[in-house]
Amino acid sequence: MNDKTSTQQSSGIPGKDYPSIVQDKCTKCGICLKVCPTMAYEMRDDQVVIVRSEMCIKCGHCGATCPANAIIESFSVPEGIPASHLDSPSFPNALQLLFRSRRSVRRYKKQPLAREDLEKILEAGRYTATGTNAQTINYIVITDPEKIDELRTIALPVVMKMFAFIGKVVSMPFSSHLMGDEVRERMKNRYVPGMQLLYERQMQGEDRIFYDAPAIMLVTGEKYDETQAFSCAAALYNCSLMAHTLGIGCCFNGFLQTSVNFNKKLKKWMGIPKTQKCYGAMTLGYPNVKYTRLVKRNPARVRWI
């Protein structure tokens, strides 16, 4: 490798999909070295250079924190964060109110959701942090009433079979050792009996699976990447918060999430590849109920160490 090529690679080649450094602007403050999560930068011969461009995860932290604007990258937008918004004394209270006012909505109007609202909801999920900035979260959105009916027909027997199996497990002597006393009691006294009641209501014409929601959303990710579980769940929660601000109610649906991963036929119907699994699902719709009081929660379970 000649010197010219070495200089280009260490400084970043303009036009390639990783940052480049304008050395005339660089003040050598070293902030980029400190914020880069993959240690792609180093200080060499009194110059900041990119020595591991192949390690760049395109997070844009370097360009977003460079005080001299000496780093050229395309991973962050030119608009700055409005300080007046984040620094406002009312911002934490407003955010906390958003958390406390969000409810799990199970009664929906028949009105279909506007496509523009669904796109705004997906945008909220798109900006969720992901492990190594992989951005590999996949969304499935179902709004066709016939498809939702078909999905309900497939999912119901899977749900019932799954809880019948759980009912057998919790009745076994070793179940407390397997799942812990708290979970066992919850399964035995609430979930298993509740599923029988759910089935009876379903047979009477009530939709206790999807609550007659006009839309269903699922998030999927690679099954062999442990970080996907958090990334997908966080993205779906972001979506639910945006939905709440738009006057749209949501309810996380563990029945569907677990059923999709439990049944190959259902997973195939959803078009989810074998290498992926469902990490979250929820129903969405305009609420047909109004909540006038905030949520109450138990104190956080914390161990200070």
SULWOGI-V173418 format. One record per residue. N is the residue number from 0. RES is the residue in three letters. SS is DSSP state (@ for helix, = for strand, . for the rest). PSI is psi in radians with two decimals (none if undefined). Layout:
# SULWOGI-V173418
((N/RES/SS/PSI) (N/RES/SS/PSI))
This chain:
# SULWOGI-V173418
((0/MET/./2.22) (1/ASN/./2.97) (2/ASP/@/-0.67) (3/LYS/@/-0.80) (4/THR/@/-0.70) (5/SER/@/-0.72) (6/THR/@/-0.71) (7/GLN/@/-0.76) (8/GLN/@/-0.67) (9/SER/@/-0.44) (10/SER/@/-0.23) (11/GLY/./2.21) (12/ILE/./2.05) (13/PRO/./2.42) (14/GLY/./-0.44) (15/LYS/./2.87) (16/ASP/./0.89) (17/TYR/./2.90) (18/PRO/./2.73) (19/SER/=/2.71) (20/ILE/=/2.25) (21/VAL/./1.71) (22/GLN/./-0.54) (23/ASP/./-0.46) (24/LYS/./-0.44) (25/CYS/./2.24) (26/THR/./0.01) (27/LYS/./0.54) (28/CYS/./-0.45) (29/GLY/./0.13) (30/ILE/@/-0.69) (31/CYS/@/-0.62) (32/LEU/@/-0.65) (33/LYS/@/-0.57) (34/VAL/@/-0.26) (35/CYS/./2.06) (36/PRO/./-0.32) (37/THR/./0.10) (38/MET/./0.71) (39/ALA/./-0.37) (40/TYR/=/2.61) (41/GLU/=/2.76) (42/MET/=/2.04) (43/ARG/=/2.27) (44/ASP/./0.76) (45/ASP/./0.53) (46/GLN/=/2.48) (47/VAL/=/2.16) (48/VAL/=/2.73) (49/ILE/=/1.96) (50/VAL/./-0.20) (51/ARG/./1.06) (52/SER/@/-0.52) (53/GLU/@/-0.27) (54/MET/@/-0.20) (55/CYS/./2.26) (56/ILE/./0.15) (57/LYS/./0.68) (58/CYS/./-0.40) (59/GLY/./0.16) (60/HIS/@/-0.65) (61/CYS/@/-0.90) (62/GLY/@/-0.55) (63/ALA/@/-0.32) (64/THR/@/-0.14) (65/CYS/./2.02) (66/PRO/./-0.31) (67/ALA/./0.06) (68/ASN/./0.74) (69/ALA/./-0.07) (70/ILE/=/2.18) (71/ILE/=/2.05) (72/GLU/./2.73) (73/SER/./0.34) (74/PHE/./-0.14) (75/SER/./2.73) (76/VAL/./2.70) (77/PRO/./-0.39) (78/GLU/./2.39) (79/GLY/./2.89) (80/ILE/./2.16) (81/PRO/./1.89) (82/ALA/@/-0.60) (83/SER/@/-0.49) (84/HIS/@/-0.92) (85/LEU/@/-0.54) (86/ASP/./-0.09) (87/SER/./2.31) (88/PRO/./-0.41) (89/SER/./-0.21) (90/PHE/@/-0.86) (91/PRO/@/-0.68) (92/ASN/@/-0.70) (93/ALA/@/-0.69) (94/LEU/@/-0.74) (95/GLN/@/-0.64) (96/LEU/@/-0.66) (97/LEU/@/-0.79) (98/PHE/@/-0.73) (99/ARG/@/-0.38) (100/SER/@/-0.24) (101/ARG/./2.28) (102/ARG/./2.76) (103/SER/=/1.98) (104/VAL/./2.21) (105/ARG/./0.16) (106/ARG/./2.07) (107/TYR/=/2.65) (108/LYS/./2.74) (109/LYS/./-0.19) (110/GLN/./2.21) (111/PRO/./2.62) (112/LEU/./2.46) (113/ALA/./2.40) (114/ARG/@/-0.64) (115/GLU/@/-0.66) (116/ASP/@/-0.72) (117/LEU/@/-0.66) (118/GLU/@/-0.65) (119/LYS/@/-0.67) (120/ILE/@/-0.76) (121/LEU/@/-0.58) (122/GLU/@/-0.65) (123/ALA/@/-0.69) (124/GLY/@/-0.58) (125/ARG/@/-0.47) (126/TYR/./0.27) (127/THR/./2.46) (128/ALA/./2.43) (129/THR/./2.65) (130/GLY/@/2.24) (131/THR/@/0.45) (132/ASN/@/0.63) (133/ALA/./-0.60) (134/GLN/./0.79) (135/THR/./0.39) (136/ILE/./2.34) (137/ASN/=/2.43) (138/TYR/=/2.46) (139/ILE/=/2.13) (140/VAL/=/2.14) (141/ILE/=/2.10) (142/THR/./-0.18) (143/ASP/./2.06) (144/PRO/@/-0.64) (145/GLU/@/-0.68) (146/LYS/@/-0.68) (147/ILE/@/-0.70) (148/ASP/@/-0.73) (149/GLU/@/-0.74) (150/LEU/@/-0.71) (151/ARG/@/-0.74) (152/THR/@/-0.67) (153/ILE/@/-0.69) (154/ALA/@/-0.63) (155/LEU/@/-0.91) (156/PRO/@/-0.51) (157/VAL/@/-0.76) (158/VAL/@/-0.80) (159/MET/@/-0.70) (160/LYS/@/-0.68) (161/MET/@/-0.77) (162/PHE/@/-0.43) (163/ALA/@/-0.68) (164/PHE/@/-0.75) (165/ILE/@/-0.66) (166/GLY/@/-0.67) (167/LYS/@/-0.69) (168/VAL/@/-0.81) (169/VAL/@/-0.30) (170/SER/./-0.12) (171/MET/./2.58) (172/PRO/./-0.57) (173/PHE/./0.06) (174/SER/@/-0.56) (175/SER/@/-0.67) (176/HIS/@/-0.53) (177/LEU/@/-0.78) (178/MET/@/-0.06) (179/GLY/./2.64) (180/ASP/@/-0.72) (181/GLU/@/-0.85) (182/VAL/@/-0.72) (183/ARG/@/-0.80) (184/GLU/@/-0.68) (185/ARG/@/-0.73) (186/MET/@/-0.80) (187/LYS/@/-0.75) (188/ASN/@/-0.29) (189/ARG/@/-1.00) (190/TYR/@/-0.88) (191/VAL/@/-0.86) (192/PRO/@/-0.62) (193/GLY/@/-0.56) (194/MET/@/-0.59) (195/GLN/@/-0.74) (196/LEU/@/-0.70) (197/LEU/@/-0.79) (198/TYR/@/-0.73) (199/GLU/@/-0.75) (200/ARG/@/-0.65) (201/GLN/@/-0.73) (202/MET/@/-0.38) (203/GLN/./0.00) (204/GLY/./-0.07) (205/GLU/./2.53) (206/ASP/./1.63) (207/ARG/./0.08) (208/ILE/./-0.93) (209/PHE/./-0.01) (210/TYR/./0.54) (211/ASP/./0.55) (212/ALA/./2.49) (213/PRO/./-0.13) (214/ALA/=/2.59) (215/ILE/=/2.40) (216/MET/=/2.39) (217/LEU/=/2.66) (218/VAL/=/2.38) (219/THR/=/2.74) (220/GLY/=/3.05) (221/GLU/=/2.27) (222/LYS/./-0.40) (223/TYR/./0.17) (224/ASP/./1.88) (225/GLU/./-0.46) (226/THR/@/-0.31) (227/GLN/@/-0.58) (228/ALA/@/-0.82) (229/PHE/@/-0.80) (230/SER/@/-0.80) (231/CYS/@/-0.76) (232/ALA/@/-0.72) (233/ALA/@/-0.69) (234/ALA/@/-0.74) (235/LEU/@/-0.64) (236/TYR/@/-0.70) (237/ASN/@/-0.75) (238/CYS/@/-0.71) (239/SER/@/-0.62) (240/LEU/@/-0.73) (241/MET/@/-0.72) (242/ALA/@/-0.73) (243/HIS/@/-0.73) (244/THR/@/-0.36) (245/LEU/./0.08) (246/GLY/./0.42) (247/ILE/=/2.31) (248/GLY/=/2.64) (249/CYS/=/2.74) (250/CYS/=/2.09) (251/PHE/=/2.41) (252/ASN/./1.59) (253/GLY/@/-0.50) (254/PHE/@/-0.88) (255/LEU/@/-0.75) (256/GLN/@/-0.87) (257/THR/@/-0.66) (258/SER/@/-0.71) (259/VAL/@/-0.72) (260/ASN/@/-0.32) (261/PHE/@/-0.46) (262/ASN/./2.08) (263/LYS/@/-0.62) (264/LYS/@/-0.76) (265/LEU/@/-0.70) (266/LYS/@/-0.70) (267/LYS/@/-0.69) (268/TRP/@/-0.63) (269/MET/@/-0.23) (270/GLY/./0.49) (271/ILE/./2.16) (272/PRO/./2.76) (273/LYS/./-0.49) (274/THR/./-0.06) (275/GLN/=/2.84) (276/LYS/=/2.83) (277/CYS/=/2.22) (278/TYR/=/0.09) (279/GLY/=/2.63) (280/ALA/=/2.66) (281/MET/=/2.68) (282/THR/=/2.66) (283/LEU/=/2.59) (284/GLY/=/2.88) (285/TYR/=/2.20) (286/PRO/=/2.44) (287/ASN/./0.48) (288/VAL/./2.62) (289/LYS/./2.21) (290/TYR/./2.25) (291/THR/./0.00) (292/ARG/./2.67) (293/LEU/./2.83) (294/VAL/./2.49) (295/LYS/./2.37) (296/ARG/./2.69) (297/ASN/./2.71) (298/PRO/./2.61) (299/ALA/./2.42) (300/ARG/./1.88) (301/VAL/./2.41) (302/ARG/./1.92) (303/TRP/./2.14) (304/ILE/./none))
